[in-house]
């Protein structure tokens, strides 16, 4: 929107406005805009949530210290979504398909979380959508992204080949091209790719959702992960950097750098109000939108496997739940005192602030490691 005004309209009269054609400039502006929006709108959003009596319900089997948080405004993720989408539309190239794909993903996953949060408020308990219903909607959203990416592949702006860290010459194809022209099996040709995209996006969405259990924990880790994705997106779209680092060069995904920058800014702005002790919780509307968006960006820039390191804390939190459930069902015993993992440390005597900061440090280490792998190929 502003790109069109400054660069395509006014640039002919003011040559200095030529600077807006650079993605780095617009990414910085999107980050600042998102941060300011979140900081300015934050108090108003919190007041509205309190006025509407949209408070958090705390599960009774959780740590007893959390009972004091009951009634804290939730669904603050609306602030994150708005503070990310608006700067993206302001500073992004609206003729770029990836900009709209990012906006669609955040809004769709955010809508799923909104329905879930609203159901909890209506029922006045910590139970919203059924697990089956939530999962089904997440799958539908992910399939929409997968179908769009297949269309972009046909247009030559995307690749369905998989990038594998440390193996620069190994790019397995996720679409079975030999079956595409078959009259009955052509739909099967895209099945591996669809399943892969759904797994990445649904997994990422739920992993962030599981991590959102302490004040500022999830959003702080999102800041780190989104920052790493900003770098990865930019180098993937840059001809020289991608060639030097042996990455698949996808010039059109460069506009996603602006989305990632906006994600960093909005997350920092939300952290201002979500830091311990939290004035507002993001709710599922925030965690699902953030997780789904992170997964979509990783798929778009062909760094799906590297996402396991970029979002290392989210992966560990999700694995702790999977292992806990599997162990209890198979042996009747629990591995952790409570899952996700942050609750285990809480029940082990760690203070909430100490857990949050240490998990942030772990997130930073994971993100830095993911960036070092770019040249280790």
Secondary structure, 3 states (H helix, E strand, C coil): CHHHHHHHHCCCCCHHHHHHHCHHHHHHHHHHHHHHHHHHHHHHHHHHHHHCCCECCCCCCCCHHHHHHCCCECCCHHHHHHHHHHHHHHHCCCCCHHHHHHHHHHHHHHHHHHHHHHHHHHHCCCCCCCHHHHHHHHHHHHHHHHHHHHHHHHCCCCCCECCECCECCCCCECCCHHHCCCCCCHHHHCHHHHHHHHHHHHHHHHHHHHHCCCCCHHHHHHHHHHHHHHHHHHHHHCHHHHHHCCCCCCHHHHHHHHHHHHHHHHHHHHHHHHCCCCCCCCHHHHHHHHHHHHHHHHHHCCCCCCHHHHCHHHHHHHHHHHHHHHHHHHHCCCCCCCCCHHHHHHHCCCCHHHHHHHHHHHHHHHHHHHHHCCCCC
